[in-house]
């Protein structure tokens, strides 16, 4: 038996978080669905959007027709990584009976005989046709699922505490004081203050907390990440590996290799990977009216039901010093922000509207910046990285045209 994480058409509705990665690899609640499902102890492959094939280990004909495969568990990548979801899937795998879980017309999960998938073209629509033709019975099960971008923050706040409790049961940690769990090589300066009154704090392997920093749980700092001196890292923050954390942060998700290292505030926000926030960058997470925050997304106005909601920023985007981002704004991948951000900014846009300048960032410029950014972390850019940037530029072209027509291109970085 193997697990296949597939994507459906609603995945695009989770942009910008879903632009540069399969939706099952979006962090939420201290986990990514793709990583959480590893607890099932089964081989995992992805069936992502075509331009993401190669970014992760993808399903192929050998995956579907392996001699030892009897069933495959197919999981919609939009399922929220919650412990209750994992428990339901574990129970199903332990007692493997063919079945399918729908939420209205959306396929969420299915346990399907391996032989039935030989004609699958890796799309959700084709998978539904196979399930219906084989008359696979419905299974009664309920899963939380991402529908809109703000759900990433909403479910993160809901599930982080329980997910952290699960994490410390699965791995070995030292507990120098009640509620503080340290992975191998993790260190906390003696002058740092720790508040676990509202939830536990987990520092993964090699994580470091500098002098006079303050941490409040529930909170997780990923492997080899650093909390810089005098930083205030508030409740419900989850940073993945190789991040730098400074200033004031609360209720936010910071993906791998991203930096929020300087003074300024980040709250109720999502940062993709390889994002850098310049010194003084601050976002608003509360309207002056204290009213519900609405998102403008995909030509729709979405009522979030949330009083607190910051920004969502896609992979590889960066802000200049002193950037201020209004409440509930979204920024695509490979964008550059300057000044005050009062509207959503599409991918590959150099946004300095306050200073009378807006240009597009070409894939060549983005690739040059990416190579330099990687080199600072000892990573070598490869052809897959460059191909992804080119594809992202193509699929987001209509967003830029709708936003500002024909933008002049930013010259190549010297």
MOJOLIN-V102934 format. One record per backbone hydrogen bond with DSSP energy under -1.0 kcal/mol. CO is the residue of the C=O (numbers start at 0). NH is the residue of the N-H. E is the energy in kcal/mol with one decimal. If there is no record, write none. Layout:
co={CO,CO}
nh={NH,NH}
e={E,E}
This chain:
co={1,2,3,4,5,7,9,10,11,13,15,21,22,23,27,30,31,32,34,35,36,37,42,44,45,46,48,49,51,56,59,60,65,69,71,72,73,74,75,77,79,81,82,83,84,85,86,87,88,89,90,98,99,100,100,102,105,107,108,109,110,111,112,113,114,116,122,123,124,125,126,127,128,129,130,136,143,147,148,149,150,151,152,153,154,155,158,159,160,161,162,163,165,166,173,176,178,180,181,182,183,186,188,192,194,199,200,201,202,203,204,206,207,208,209,210,212,213,214,217,218,219,220,221,222,224,225,226,227,230,231,232,234,236,237,238,240,242,243,244,246,247,248,249,251,252,253,254,255,257,258,259,262,263,264,265,267,268,269,270,272,274,275,277,278,281,284,286,292,294,296,299,301,305,310,311,312,313,314,316,317,319,322,323,324,325,328,329,330,332,334,335,336,338,340,344,347,348,349,350,351,351,352,356,358,359,361,362,363,364,365,366,367,368,369,370,371,373,373,374,381,382,383,384,385,386,387,388,389,390,391,393,395,396,397,398,399,400,404,407}
nh={72,44,74,46,76,10,12,13,14,16,18,24,25,33,30,27,35,36,37,38,39,40,2,4,58,6,51,52,54,45,63,64,68,113,111,3,109,5,78,145,81,85,86,87,88,89,90,91,92,93,94,110,138,107,108,105,102,75,100,73,98,71,115,116,117,119,126,127,128,129,130,131,132,133,135,99,79,150,151,153,154,155,156,157,158,159,162,163,164,165,166,167,169,170,181,179,200,202,173,185,205,208,191,214,216,218,180,220,182,206,223,186,226,188,212,229,192,232,194,235,201,238,203,224,241,207,244,209,230,213,248,215,250,219,253,221,256,225,259,227,231,265,233,267,237,270,239,257,273,243,276,245,279,247,282,249,309,252,312,254,315,258,318,280,321,324,308,289,303,301,299,296,294,292,269,330,271,316,333,275,336,322,281,340,283,328,311,344,313,347,317,350,319,323,325,331,360,335,358,337,354,356,355,351,349,409,365,366,367,368,369,370,371,372,373,374,375,376,378,377,385,386,387,388,389,390,391,392,393,394,395,396,399,400,401,402,403,404,406,359}
e={-2.9,-2.4,-2.6,-3.2,-3.1,-1.8,-1.1,-2.1,-1.6,-1.0,-1.4,-2.3,-1.5,-2.7,-1.2,-3.1,-2.9,-2.4,-1.1,-2.0,-2.0,-2.0,-3.1,-2.4,-3.0,-1.1,-2.3,-1.5,-2.0,-2.2,-1.6,-1.8,-1.4,-2.5,-2.4,-2.7,-2.3,-1.9,-2.0,-2.9,-2.0,-1.9,-2.7,-2.0,-2.1,-2.6,-2.2,-1.8,-2.5,-2.2,-1.3,-2.6,-2.9,-2.8,-1.4,-2.2,-2.6,-2.9,-3.3,-3.6,-1.4,-2.4,-1.5,-1.6,-1.1,-1.8,-1.9,-2.2,-1.8,-2.0,-2.4,-2.6,-2.4,-2.2,-2.0,-1.4,-2.2,-1.5,-1.7,-2.4,-3.0,-1.3,-2.3,-1.3,-2.6,-1.8,-2.5,-2.5,-1.7,-1.8,-2.2,-2.1,-1.1,-1.4,-2.9,-2.1,-2.8,-3.0,-2.7,-2.1,-1.6,-1.7,-1.7,-2.3,-2.6,-1.8,-2.9,-2.6,-3.2,-2.4,-2.1,-2.4,-3.2,-2.2,-1.4,-1.9,-2.6,-3.0,-2.5,-2.4,-2.5,-2.5,-2.9,-1.7,-2.4,-2.4,-2.9,-2.9,-1.9,-2.8,-2.5,-2.1,-2.7,-2.0,-2.6,-1.4,-2.2,-2.8,-3.1,-3.1,-3.3,-2.0,-4.2,-1.6,-2.6,-2.4,-2.8,-1.1,-1.2,-1.3,-2.4,-3.5,-2.1,-2.5,-1.9,-2.2,-3.0,-2.5,-2.8,-2.1,-2.5,-2.8,-2.3,-2.1,-2.6,-2.5,-1.4,-1.6,-1.6,-3.3,-1.7,-2.8,-2.7,-2.7,-2.4,-2.9,-2.0,-1.3,-2.0,-1.4,-2.5,-1.2,-2.4,-3.5,-2.5,-1.0,-2.0,-2.3,-2.3,-2.2,-2.4,-3.2,-2.5,-2.1,-2.7,-2.6,-2.7,-2.5,-1.5,-2.0,-1.6,-2.0,-1.7,-1.9,-3.3,-3.4,-2.7,-2.6,-2.0,-2.4,-2.5,-2.6,-1.9,-2.6,-3.0,-2.1,-1.4,-1.8,-2.3,-1.5,-1.8,-2.7,-2.2,-1.8,-2.0,-2.4,-2.8,-2.1,-1.7,-2.5,-1.3,-1.2,-1.6,-2.2,-2.3,-1.7,-2.7,-2.0,-1.0,-3.0}
